[in-house]
Amino acid sequence: MDEERFKKTYTQGKLNVTEIWVDQETGVQYLFHIAGYAGGLTPLLDADGKPCIVDLTQEV
């Protein structure tokens, strides 16, 4: 496997970092946030509570 499964598509901050990652197999977007020694990862959800999915046929 030459390609990584997760790809970072957005990043913001230096000490309190917020990132968006995309699962290259499913297209599901995840929000990752880290502040100091604590961090968390959660799927991004739309207004209906369903995961936000990107079209993998387009460049991510």
TORLO-174244 format. One line per field, with one value per atom (N, C-alpha, C): atom name; chain; z negated, x, y negated; residue in one letter. Coordinates in nm, 2 decimals. Atoms other than C-alpha are relative to their C-alpha. Layout:
N
atom: [CA,...]
mol: [A,...]
up: [Z,...]
east: [X,...]
north: [Y,...]
type: [A,...]
REM end
This chain:
60
atom: [N,CA,C,N,CA,C,N,CA,C,N,CA,C,N,CA,C,N,CA,C,N,CA,C,N,CA,C,N,CA,C,N,CA,C,N,CA,C,N,CA,C,N,CA,C,N,CA,C,N,CA,C,N,CA,C,N,CA,C,N,CA,C,N,CA,C,N,CA,C,N,CA,C,N,CA,C,N,CA,C,N,CA,C,N,CA,C,N,CA,C,N,CA,C,N,CA,C,N,CA,C,N,CA,C,N,CA,C,N,CA,C,N,CA,C,N,CA,C,N,CA,C,N,CA,C,N,CA,C,N,CA,C,N,CA,C,N,CA,C,N,CA,C,N,CA,C,N,CA,C,N,CA,C,N,CA,C,N,CA,C,N,CA,C,N,CA,C,N,CA,C,N,CA,C,N,CA,C,N,CA,C,N,CA,C,N,CA,C,N,CA,C,N,CA,C,N,CA,C,N,CA,C,N,CA,C,N,CA,C]
mol: [A,A,A,A,A,A,A,A,A,A,A,A,A,A,A,A,A,A,A,A,A,A,A,A,A,A,A,A,A,A,A,A,A,A,A,A,A,A,A,A,A,A,A,A,A,A,A,A,A,A,A,A,A,A,A,A,A,A,A,A,A,A,A,A,A,A,A,A,A,A,A,A,A,A,A,A,A,A,A,A,A,A,A,A,A,A,A,A,A,A,A,A,A,A,A,A,A,A,A,A,A,A,A,A,A,A,A,A,A,A,A,A,A,A,A,A,A,A,A,A,A,A,A,A,A,A,A,A,A,A,A,A,A,A,A,A,A,A,A,A,A,A,A,A,A,A,A,A,A,A,A,A,A,A,A,A,A,A,A,A,A,A,A,A,A,A,A,A,A,A,A,A,A,A,A,A,A,A,A,A]
up: [0.00,0.00,0.00,-0.01,0.12,-0.06,0.05,0.00,-0.14,0.14,-0.35,0.00,0.00,-0.46,-0.04,0.04,-0.63,0.05,-0.06,-0.47,-0.07,0.07,-0.66,0.11,-0.10,-0.46,-0.06,0.06,-0.71,-0.13,0.13,-1.00,-0.04,0.06,-1.23,-0.14,0.13,-1.53,-0.02,0.03,-1.69,-0.14,0.13,-2.06,-0.02,-0.01,-2.03,0.14,-0.14,-1.71,0.04,-0.05,-1.51,0.14,-0.14,-1.20,0.05,-0.06,-0.96,0.08,-0.06,-0.84,0.08,-0.08,-0.56,0.02,-0.02,-0.55,0.15,-0.14,-0.20,0.06,-0.04,-0.19,0.00,0.02,-0.31,0.04,-0.03,-0.25,-0.12,0.12,-0.61,-0.05,0.05,-0.75,-0.16,0.14,-1.11,-0.05,0.06,-1.34,-0.11,0.10,-1.55,-0.07,0.08,-1.83,-0.11,0.11,-2.07,-0.06,0.08,-2.35,-0.11,0.11,-2.57,0.01,0.00,-2.67,0.03,-0.02,-2.59,0.15,-0.14,-2.25,0.03,-0.03,-2.08,0.15,-0.14,-1.75,0.01,-0.02,-1.63,0.15,-0.14,-1.29,0.01,-0.03,-1.14,0.04,-0.03,-1.13,0.07,-0.06,-0.91,-0.09,0.08,-1.03,-0.04,0.03,-1.03,-0.09,0.08,-1.24,0.07,-0.08,-0.95,0.03,-0.03,-0.88,0.13,-0.12,-0.64,0.08,-0.09,-0.34,0.12,-0.12,-0.06,0.11,-0.13,0.30,0.02,-0.02,0.33,0.14,-0.14,0.71,0.03,-0.01,0.66,-0.08,0.07,0.54,-0.14,0.14,0.15,-0.05]
east: [0.08,0.00,0.09,-0.09,0.17,-0.07,0.07,-0.10,-0.05,0.04,-0.18,-0.16,0.14,-0.54,-0.06,0.05,-0.59,0.08,-0.07,-0.50,-0.05,0.03,-0.49,-0.03,0.05,-0.69,-0.01,0.01,-0.70,0.08,-0.06,-0.49,0.00,0.00,-0.51,0.06,-0.06,-0.31,0.13,-0.13,0.02,0.00,0.01,-0.05,-0.13,0.13,-0.42,-0.02,0.01,-0.43,-0.13,0.12,-0.74,0.03,-0.03,-0.72,-0.12,0.10,-0.95,0.07,-0.06,-0.86,-0.11,0.10,-1.03,0.05,-0.02,-1.05,0.00,-0.01,-0.93,-0.08,0.08,-1.13,-0.15,0.14,-1.47,-0.04,0.03,-1.45,-0.05,0.05,-1.56,0.10,-0.08,-1.42,0.00,-0.02,-1.28,0.06,-0.06,-1.21,0.09,-0.10,-0.90,0.04,-0.04,-0.82,0.09,-0.09,-0.53,0.04,-0.04,-0.46,0.08,-0.09,-0.16,0.02,-0.02,-0.16,-0.13,0.13,-0.53,-0.03,0.04,-0.67,-0.13,0.12,-0.98,-0.02,0.03,-1.10,-0.15,0.14,-1.46,-0.04,0.05,-1.64,-0.07,0.08,-1.78,-0.14,0.14,-2.16,-0.07,0.08,-2.41,-0.12,0.11,-2.73,-0.09,0.09,-2.91,0.07,-0.07,-2.64,0.07,-0.07,-2.49,0.14,-0.14,-2.11,0.01,-0.03,-1.98,0.09,-0.08,-1.84,0.03,-0.05,-1.63,0.00,0.00,-1.64,0.15,-0.14,-1.32,0.05,-0.04,-1.32,0.06,-0.06,-1.23,0.13,-0.13,-0.89,-0.04,0.03,-0.90,0.12]
north: [0.12,0.00,-0.12,0.12,-0.32,-0.12,0.12,-0.56,0.01,0.00,-0.66,0.00,-0.01,-0.59,-0.14,0.13,-0.93,-0.12,0.12,-1.27,-0.12,0.13,-1.60,-0.10,0.10,-1.86,-0.14,0.13,-2.15,0.00,0.02,-2.28,-0.14,0.14,-2.58,0.00,0.01,-2.69,0.06,-0.05,-2.62,0.07,-0.06,-2.55,0.08,-0.07,-2.47,0.03,-0.04,-2.28,0.07,-0.06,-2.20,0.05,-0.06,-1.97,0.07,-0.09,-1.80,0.10,-0.11,-1.46,0.07,-0.07,-1.26,0.15,-0.14,-0.88,0.03,-0.01,-0.80,0.12,-0.12,-0.47,-0.03,0.02,-0.60,-0.15,0.14,-0.98,-0.08,0.06,-1.05,-0.10,0.10,-1.37,0.00,-0.01,-1.38,-0.13,0.12,-1.68,0.05,-0.03,-1.65,-0.13,0.12,-1.90,0.04,-0.02,-1.91,-0.13,0.11,-2.15,0.05,-0.05,-2.09,0.15,-0.15,-1.72,0.07,-0.06,-1.66,-0.02,0.00,-1.58,0.08,-0.08,-1.44,0.01,-0.03,-1.30,0.03,-0.03,-1.30,-0.01,0.02,-1.26,-0.13,0.12,-1.58,0.04,-0.04,-1.56,-0.12,0.11,-1.75,-0.03,0.05,-1.91,0.12,-0.11,-1.57,0.10,-0.09,-1.40,0.11,-0.10,-1.20,-0.05,0.04,-1.20,-0.08,0.08,-1.46,0.08,-0.09,-1.27,-0.08,0.06,-1.41,0.09,-0.08,-1.29,0.03,-0.04,-1.09,0.00,0.01,-1.12,-0.14,0.14,-1.49,0.00,0.01,-1.60,-0.06,0.04,-1.63,-0.07]
type: [M,M,M,D,D,D,E,E,E,E,E,E,R,R,R,F,F,F,K,K,K,K,K,K,T,T,T,Y,Y,Y,T,T,T,Q,Q,Q,G,G,G,K,K,K,L,L,L,N,N,N,V,V,V,T,T,T,E,E,E,I,I,I,W,W,W,V,V,V,D,D,D,Q,Q,Q,E,E,E,T,T,T,G,G,G,V,V,V,Q,Q,Q,Y,Y,Y,L,L,L,F,F,F,H,H,H,I,I,I,A,A,A,G,G,G,Y,Y,Y,A,A,A,G,G,G,G,G,G,L,L,L,T,T,T,P,P,P,L,L,L,L,L,L,D,D,D,A,A,A,D,D,D,G,G,G,K,K,K,P,P,P,C,C,C,I,I,I,V,V,V,D,D,D,L,L,L,T,T,T,Q,Q,Q,E,E,E,V,V,V]
REM end
